[in-house]
Amino acid sequence: MSRLVHSGCASVPGETEAGGAGPIRILCDEIGFPFDPRLERPDLLIAFVAELVEAVARQHDMAVQLEPYSGKPTPEASLVVLALSRAMLTAHKPRAYAVAVHDAAHELNPEDAYPTNHTIDQLSSCASAIRFGLESPCKSRHAASAANHVWKQTYGISLFDGDSPAWGREWARSKLQAAIISLMTRPHHPITAGDEGEAGVHTK
């Protein structure tokens, strides 16, 4: 972890400029991961969400492969929101793309849709982790919530499964560990942590 340099977005270790815990500190508290102040950096939040998005993508790929046997075609709308979600992860202004993901999700998978599109639903949760996790001050627990959402859908967890919360937190910790490792093996990608607005992002 020695290569993780403390982010300039927080003047006090583990806190945002406006005070209070940063998004990574909140995530660590939620999932039981040992917090180090050097982890409090926007690109780690992005990398964590990237792990979740790819888990959703693997679910989608599996559904496509099972189409000949399940008889259930995979909605093309899922690919639209997945493409936007991946663009969000590499954008210079990720919060603006998170808004675009939400807009597309609401259009293509409205709240009253039945059956719901679980791929889009999970990607919307991932966008929330970026959109609200990069706010200042940050009070968002959306990253942990998104991880829980993706984990449940990946393994088919229901409310009636015993001892599943501990398993869910362990799964989230593994994704955070993977995100940390990914930052150590990739060139730096500049991330703007502030409120970038919604301009310049098109869903069509």
DRENNUMAR-253645 format. One record per residue (C-alpha): residue in three letters; x, y, z. Coordinates in nm, 2 decimals. Example, Ala and Ser with C-alpha at 12.3 -4.5 7.8 and 13.67 -1.06 7.14 Angstrom:
# residues 2
<r->ALA, px->1.23, py->-0.45, pz->0.78>
<r->SER, px->1.37, py->-0.11, pz->0.71>
END
This chain:
# residues 204
<r->MET, px->0.00, py->0.00, pz->0.00>
<r->SER, px->0.30, py->0.22, pz->0.01>
<r->ARG, px->0.25, py->0.34, pz->-0.35>
<r->LEU, px->-0.10, py->0.49, pz->-0.26>
<r->VAL, px->-0.04, py->0.86, pz->-0.23>
<r->HIS, px->-0.28, py->1.07, pz->-0.02>
<r->SER, px->-0.52, py->1.25, pz->-0.24>
<r->GLY, px->-0.52, py->1.63, pz->-0.26>
<r->CYS, px->-0.90, py->1.63, pz->-0.23>
<r->ALA, px->-0.88, py->1.58, pz->0.15>
<r->SER, px->-0.69, py->1.82, pz->0.37>
<r->VAL, px->-0.74, py->1.59, pz->0.68>
<r->PRO, px->-0.66, py->1.22, pz->0.64>
<r->GLY, px->-0.98, py->1.04, pz->0.57>
<r->GLU, px->-1.19, py->1.36, pz->0.55>
<r->THR, px->-1.31, py->1.59, pz->0.27>
<r->GLU, px->-1.22, py->1.96, pz->0.25>
<r->ALA, px->-1.57, py->2.04, pz->0.38>
<r->GLY, px->-1.52, py->1.81, pz->0.68>
<r->GLY, px->-1.66, py->1.47, pz->0.76>
<r->ALA, px->-1.56, py->1.13, pz->0.63>
<r->GLY, px->-1.47, py->1.08, pz->0.27>
<r->PRO, px->-1.64, py->0.82, pz->0.05>
<r->ILE, px->-1.37, py->0.56, pz->0.10>
<r->ARG, px->-1.37, py->0.60, pz->0.48>
<r->ILE, px->-1.75, py->0.55, pz->0.47>
<r->LEU, px->-1.72, py->0.25, pz->0.25>
<r->CYS, px->-1.45, py->0.09, pz->0.48>
<r->ASP, px->-1.67, py->0.15, pz->0.78>
<r->GLU, px->-1.97, py->-0.01, pz->0.61>
<r->ILE, px->-1.78, py->-0.33, pz->0.49>
<r->GLY, px->-1.53, py->-0.37, pz->0.77>
<r->PHE, px->-1.22, py->-0.29, pz->0.57>
<r->PRO, px->-0.92, py->-0.15, pz->0.76>
<r->PHE, px->-0.90, py->0.22, pz->0.67>
<r->ASP, px->-0.58, py->0.39, pz->0.58>
<r->PRO, px->-0.59, py->0.77, pz->0.51>
<r->ARG, px->-0.39, py->0.71, pz->0.19>
<r->LEU, px->-0.69, py->0.53, pz->0.05>
<r->GLU, px->-0.91, py->0.84, pz->0.05>
<r->ARG, px->-0.87, py->0.94, pz->-0.31>
<r->PRO, px->-1.14, py->0.97, pz->-0.59>
<r->ASP, px->-0.97, py->0.73, pz->-0.83>
<r->LEU, px->-1.00, py->0.45, pz->-0.57>
<r->LEU, px->-1.37, py->0.50, pz->-0.55>
<r->ILE, px->-1.38, py->0.49, pz->-0.93>
<r->ALA, px->-1.18, py->0.17, pz->-0.94>
<r->PHE, px->-1.40, py->0.01, pz->-0.68>
<r->VAL, px->-1.71, py->0.09, pz->-0.88>
<r->ALA, px->-1.53, py->-0.04, pz->-1.19>
<r->GLU, px->-1.50, py->-0.38, pz->-1.02>
<r->LEU, px->-1.88, py->-0.37, pz->-0.96>
<r->VAL, px->-1.96, py->-0.27, pz->-1.32>
<r->GLU, px->-1.75, py->-0.56, pz->-1.45>
<r->ALA, px->-1.93, py->-0.80, pz->-1.22>
<r->VAL, px->-2.25, py->-0.68, pz->-1.37>
<r->ALA, px->-2.11, py->-0.72, pz->-1.72>
<r->ARG, px->-2.02, py->-1.08, pz->-1.64>
<r->GLN, px->-2.37, py->-1.14, pz->-1.53>
<r->HIS, px->-2.49, py->-1.00, pz->-1.86>
<r->ASP, px->-2.25, py->-1.21, pz->-2.07>
<r->MET, px->-2.36, py->-1.52, pz->-1.89>
<r->ALA, px->-2.73, py->-1.44, pz->-1.96>
<r->VAL, px->-2.64, py->-1.40, pz->-2.33>
<r->GLN, px->-2.47, py->-1.74, pz->-2.34>
<r->LEU, px->-2.77, py->-1.90, pz->-2.17>
<r->GLU, px->-3.02, py->-1.75, pz->-2.42>
<r->PRO, px->-3.05, py->-2.07, pz->-2.63>
<r->TYR, px->-3.14, py->-2.27, pz->-2.32>
<r->SER, px->-3.34, py->-2.01, pz->-2.12>
<r->GLY, px->-3.54, py->-1.88, pz->-2.42>
<r->LYS, px->-3.51, py->-1.53, pz->-2.26>
<r->PRO, px->-3.36, py->-1.27, pz->-2.50>
<r->THR, px->-3.12, py->-1.02, pz->-2.34>
<r->PRO, px->-3.26, py->-0.66, pz->-2.38>
<r->GLU, px->-3.05, py->-0.44, pz->-2.59>
<r->ALA, px->-3.11, py->-0.16, pz->-2.35>
<r->SER, px->-2.88, py->-0.33, pz->-2.11>
<r->LEU, px->-2.59, py->-0.27, pz->-2.35>
<r->VAL, px->-2.67, py->0.09, pz->-2.38>
<r->VAL, px->-2.65, py->0.15, pz->-2.01>
<r->LEU, px->-2.35, py->-0.07, pz->-1.97>
<r->ALA, px->-2.16, py->0.13, pz->-2.24>
<r->LEU, px->-2.25, py->0.45, pz->-2.05>
<r->SER, px->-2.13, py->0.30, pz->-1.72>
<r->ARG, px->-1.80, py->0.21, pz->-1.87>
<r->ALA, px->-1.76, py->0.55, pz->-2.02>
<r->MET, px->-1.83, py->0.70, pz->-1.68>
<r->LEU, px->-1.54, py->0.51, pz->-1.53>
<r->THR, px->-1.28, py->0.66, pz->-1.77>
<r->ALA, px->-1.43, py->1.01, pz->-1.80>
<r->HIS, px->-1.25, py->1.32, pz->-1.68>
<r->LYS, px->-1.58, py->1.42, pz->-1.53>
<r->PRO, px->-1.73, py->1.10, pz->-1.40>
<r->ARG, px->-2.02, py->1.26, pz->-1.21>
<r->ALA, px->-2.16, py->1.41, pz->-1.53>
<r->TYR, px->-2.16, py->1.06, pz->-1.68>
<r->ALA, px->-2.32, py->0.92, pz->-1.37>
<r->VAL, px->-2.61, py->1.16, pz->-1.43>
<r->ALA, px->-2.63, py->1.03, pz->-1.78>
<r->VAL, px->-2.64, py->0.67, pz->-1.66>
<r->HIS, px->-2.93, py->0.76, pz->-1.43>
<r->ASP, px->-3.12, py->0.94, pz->-1.70>
<r->ALA, px->-3.08, py->0.64, pz->-1.94>
<r->ALA, px->-3.17, py->0.39, pz->-1.66>
<r->HIS, px->-3.49, py->0.58, pz->-1.58>
<r->GLU, px->-3.58, py->0.60, pz->-1.94>
<r->LEU, px->-3.50, py->0.24, pz->-2.03>
<r->ASN, px->-3.60, py->0.07, pz->-1.70>
<r->PRO, px->-3.86, py->0.29, pz->-1.53>
<r->GLU, px->-3.95, py->0.22, pz->-1.17>
<r->ASP, px->-4.28, py->0.07, pz->-1.26>
<r->ALA, px->-4.13, py->-0.16, pz->-1.53>
<r->TYR, px->-4.22, py->-0.53, pz->-1.50>
<r->PRO, px->-4.02, py->-0.74, pz->-1.51>
<r->THR, px->-3.74, py->-0.51, pz->-1.41>
<r->ASN, px->-3.41, py->-0.51, pz->-1.60>
<r->HIS, px->-3.17, py->-0.62, pz->-1.33>
<r->THR, px->-2.86, py->-0.53, pz->-1.53>
<r->ILE, px->-2.98, py->-0.17, pz->-1.56>
<r->ASP, px->-3.09, py->-0.16, pz->-1.20>
<r->GLN, px->-2.75, py->-0.26, pz->-1.08>
<r->LEU, px->-2.57, py->-0.02, pz->-1.31>
<r->SER, px->-2.79, py->0.26, pz->-1.17>
<r->SER, px->-2.67, py->0.17, pz->-0.82>
<r->CYS, px->-2.31, py->0.19, pz->-0.95>
<r->ALA, px->-2.38, py->0.53, pz->-1.09>
<r->SER, px->-2.52, py->0.65, pz->-0.76>
<r->ALA, px->-2.19, py->0.55, pz->-0.59>
<r->ILE, px->-2.00, py->0.78, pz->-0.83>
<r->ARG, px->-2.26, py->1.06, pz->-0.84>
<r->PHE, px->-2.31, py->1.10, pz->-0.47>
<r->GLY, px->-1.97, py->0.96, pz->-0.35>
<r->LEU, px->-1.78, py->1.24, pz->-0.52>
<r->GLU, px->-2.00, py->1.51, pz->-0.37>
<r->SER, px->-1.85, py->1.74, pz->-0.12>
<r->PRO, px->-1.92, py->1.71, pz->0.16>
<r->CYS, px->-1.97, py->1.34, pz->0.12>
<r->LYS, px->-2.24, py->1.16, pz->0.32>
<r->SER, px->-2.29, py->0.88, pz->0.07>
<r->ARG, px->-2.31, py->0.52, pz->0.16>
<r->HIS, px->-2.40, py->0.43, pz->-0.20>
<r->ALA, px->-2.07, py->0.25, pz->-0.27>
<r->ALA, px->-2.14, py->-0.01, pz->-0.01>
<r->SER, px->-2.51, py->-0.03, pz->-0.11>
<r->ALA, px->-2.41, py->-0.08, pz->-0.48>
<r->ALA, px->-2.17, py->-0.36, pz->-0.38>
<r->ASN, px->-2.45, py->-0.53, pz->-0.18>
<r->HIS, px->-2.69, py->-0.49, pz->-0.47>
<r->VAL, px->-2.44, py->-0.65, pz->-0.72>
<r->TRP, px->-2.34, py->-0.92, pz->-0.48>
<r->LYS, px->-2.70, py->-1.02, pz->-0.42>
<r->GLN, px->-2.78, py->-1.04, pz->-0.79>
<r->THR, px->-2.46, py->-1.23, pz->-0.87>
<r->TYR, px->-2.53, py->-1.50, pz->-0.62>
<r->GLY, px->-2.91, py->-1.49, pz->-0.61>
<r->ILE, px->-2.92, py->-1.39, pz->-0.24>
<r->SER, px->-3.26, py->-1.35, pz->-0.09>
<r->LEU, px->-3.38, py->-1.19, pz->0.24>
<r->PHE, px->-3.42, py->-1.54, pz->0.38>
<r->ASP, px->-3.07, py->-1.66, pz->0.34>
<r->GLY, px->-2.89, py->-1.69, pz->0.67>
<r->ASP, px->-2.55, py->-1.54, pz->0.75>
<r->SER, px->-2.55, py->-1.37, pz->0.41>
<r->PRO, px->-2.46, py->-1.01, pz->0.54>
<r->ALA, px->-2.11, py->-1.12, pz->0.65>
<r->TRP, px->-2.06, py->-1.29, pz->0.31>
<r->GLY, px->-2.17, py->-0.98, pz->0.13>
<r->ARG, px->-1.92, py->-0.76, pz->0.33>
<r->GLU, px->-1.64, py->-1.01, pz->0.26>
<r->TRP, px->-1.73, py->-1.00, pz->-0.12>
<r->ALA, px->-1.72, py->-0.62, pz->-0.11>
<r->ARG, px->-1.38, py->-0.62, pz->0.07>
<r->SER, px->-1.24, py->-0.85, pz->-0.20>
<r->LYS, px->-1.36, py->-0.59, pz->-0.46>
<r->LEU, px->-1.20, py->-0.31, pz->-0.27>
<r->GLN, px->-0.87, py->-0.51, pz->-0.25>
<r->ALA, px->-0.89, py->-0.57, pz->-0.63>
<r->ALA, px->-0.95, py->-0.19, pz->-0.69>
<r->ILE, px->-0.64, py->-0.10, pz->-0.48>
<r->ILE, px->-0.43, py->-0.35, pz->-0.67>
<r->SER, px->-0.56, py->-0.21, pz->-1.00>
<r->LEU, px->-0.44, py->0.14, pz->-0.91>
<r->MET, px->-0.09, py->0.01, pz->-0.85>
<r->THR, px->-0.07, py->-0.14, pz->-1.20>
<r->ARG, px->-0.22, py->0.14, pz->-1.42>
<r->PRO, px->-0.10, py->0.48, pz->-1.52>
<r->HIS, px->-0.25, py->0.78, pz->-1.34>
<r->HIS, px->-0.58, py->0.89, pz->-1.48>
<r->PRO, px->-0.68, py->1.25, pz->-1.36>
<r->ILE, px->-1.01, py->1.26, pz->-1.19>
<r->THR, px->-1.20, py->1.58, pz->-1.09>
<r->ALA, px->-1.36, py->1.53, pz->-0.76>
<r->GLY, px->-1.57, py->1.84, pz->-0.76>
<r->ASP, px->-1.92, py->1.90, pz->-0.90>
<r->GLU, px->-1.87, py->1.90, pz->-1.28>
<r->GLY, px->-2.23, py->1.95, pz->-1.37>
<r->GLU, px->-2.42, py->1.77, pz->-1.64>
<r->ALA, px->-2.31, py->1.94, pz->-1.96>
<r->GLY, px->-2.15, py->1.76, pz->-2.25>
<r->VAL, px->-2.28, py->1.41, pz->-2.18>
<r->HIS, px->-2.52, py->1.26, pz->-2.44>
<r->THR, px->-2.70, py->0.93, pz->-2.40>
<r->LYS, px->-2.79, py->0.89, pz->-2.76>
END
